[in-house]
Amino acid sequence: MTLRDLPVGQDARVTSVNGNSVITRRLMEMGLIPGVAVQVIKAAPFGDPIEVRLRGYSLAMRKNEADAIEVVV
């Protein structure tokens, strides 16, 4: 399952971050690495972007970015 598929309010743990783009590298630099607990806080009215909470801070990302992050509930 990817972070994009995670429902609002659901907790999960990151298992992998796929891709070699500048954005995926930046997300990893911001702490979104395997083993980190994440929670989807809310989504914009049309579903994009989404807000996630990790390591004590909130991060907004587009759904296509969240699609590269695999999680397990």
Helices and strands as residue ranges (DSSP letters): G 3-5, E 11-17, H 22-29, E 37-43, E 50-54, E 57-61, H 63-66, E 69-72
